[in-house]
Amino acid sequence: VDGMRFNTAISAMMEYLNAFSGGTMPRAAYIALVRVLNPFAPHLTEEMWEKLGNDTMLALSDWPTYDASKLAKTEMTIVASVNGKRAAEFTIAVGASESEIVDAARTAAGAKLSGCEIIKTIVVPNKLVNFVVKK
């Protein structure tokens, strides 16, 4: 919103709504959505706020807060490739060592590596492992 990119903000709200595709949304999640939608549709959200049983104006309420620990990733997706061609994709813990990542990549790309001699292993941190092989 600060950068005047309203379409990006609305898109993020749509993604938030789509996360609740089951048809029901917890009340706390609905209240958070109404609060962040307020700058974009103030008249509508003030009505929604009133229907939720609030007596004060939504514009005067606190902005939602977030828990940064819930945003931290615990897993990452790595691509394993053989001679630059994608062979497999796997997930691994964020704190995994390079040797653990290479071992997991070797296992994931096992079918493409069978019968080949690994000449070089190239690791791009947090992204991919490429095996340069000779058949």
Sequence and secondary structure as in RCSB ss.txt:
>XXXX:A:sequence
VDGMRFNTAISAMMEYLNAFSGGTMPRAAYIALVRVLNPFAPHLTEEMWEKLGNDTMLALSDWPTYDASKLAKTE
MTIVASVNGKRAAEFTIAVGASESEIVDAARTAAGAKLSGCEIIKTIVVPNKLVNFVVKK
>XXXX:A:secstr
 TTS HHHHHHHHHHHHHTTTTS   HHHHHHHHHHHTTTSHHHHHHHHHHTT  S GGGS      GGGTS SE
EEEEEEETTEEEEEEEEETT  HHHHHHHHHHHTHHHHTT EEEEEEEETTTEEEEEEE 
